[in-house]
Amino acid sequence: MALLQVEGLKKVYADGTVGLSGIDFEVKAGEFIAVIGPSGAGKSTLLRCLNQMVEPTGGSIVFQGAQTIGSGRRKLRNIRREMSMIFQGFNLFERVSVLTNVLHGRLGYMSSWRGALGLFLKDDVAEARRLLERVGLREQMHKRADELSGGQQQRVGIARALAQKPKLILADEPIASLDPAASETVMSSLHRFCSEDGIACLCNLHQVDMAKKYASRIIGIHKGQKVFDGTPDELTDEMIRLIYNQKPAEAQELAETDMARKETA
Ligand SMILES: Nc1ncnc2c1ncn2[C@@H]1O[C@H](COP(=O)(O)OP(=O)(O)OP(=O)(O)O)[C@@H](O)[C@H]1O
């Protein structure tokens, strides 16, 4: 059984803008998938619909065998703790310590009053320290988050995501604000930890070279539609040109021809 099954996923925003116009795909446990496409294609909308930070307007999302659309608050909280998110702008609490930011990854497992008072369990604190060591930030754990560089802050974001013990990480352009060296560190850390812990990842990326380097599968989106779904090798230069050069119909046609060729081979 797939970890995640998405069928006919749609999002039309209140002002009538179509974010997603019916997307289908599956994610297997432990798969590392890059999502690419031009600006405004619907990549963020897709990730945010999956954890329902953005409410889908149609379709179905089955996560670990259960339909998530229409879930009540309690069920949604349980779904979200197993689907952690990494953000382009890190989304850390800047004035609190790095360690506390990682501990926030445990909030979904605590009663709200314990969380509000910051009464974290001893085991959770030990695990947060271990995770910070794992991402190479042991020395920084008592610093305020805003004292860290962008690349270090994103590694805190990764440690926080891992603290949730997720089955799936949704990474929304995790390296868009970073320089090339920090981007490599963040992508290689994210890839390594997902692989070591058997976590699936859907990672929105603008950098096609990074998508090809780290993902085992790439999904291409254009104008709210899936126009490519294949391996890095199958993402040819021609396909990239079609996805980014506003010719999704031609890209889809090329993908279908490739698929038919693979089936008959
Ligand atoms: N809150 C919103 N209200 C109305 N339209 C929105 C809203 N959020 C996104 N959109 C629109 O939905 C479409 C998809 O946007 P989305 O942010 O998902 O694209 P993206 O591929 O992530 O783009 P980028 O790479 O620039 O971040 C765009 O046309 C965008 O303007």
The ligand as an ORCA input file, in Angstrom:
! r2SCAN-3c Opt
* xyz 0 1
  N      -3.995     32.739     -1.120
  C      -4.087     32.763     -2.437
  N      -5.139     33.395     -3.028
  C      -5.260     33.432     -4.376
  N      -4.397     32.863     -5.239
  C      -3.337     32.229     -4.696
  C      -3.131     32.161     -3.295
  N      -1.991     31.447     -3.073
  C      -1.504     31.100     -4.282
  N      -2.319     31.571     -5.256
  C      -2.160     31.395     -6.713
  O      -2.170     30.000     -6.984
  C      -1.263     29.710     -8.053
  C      -0.229     28.708     -7.575
  O       0.581     29.339     -6.594
  P       1.713     28.569     -5.779
  O       2.251     29.504     -4.760
  O       1.179     27.281     -5.328
  O       2.806     28.317     -6.935
  P       4.320     27.860     -6.809
  O       4.544     26.882     -7.910
  O       4.603     27.394     -5.434
  O       5.092     29.199     -7.116
  P       6.513     29.735     -6.583
  O       7.526     28.787     -7.146
  O       6.625     31.105     -7.150
  O       6.453     29.708     -5.086
  C      -0.660     31.047     -8.482
  O      -1.407     31.547     -9.547
  C      -0.836     31.906     -7.247
  O      -0.911     33.281     -7.582
*
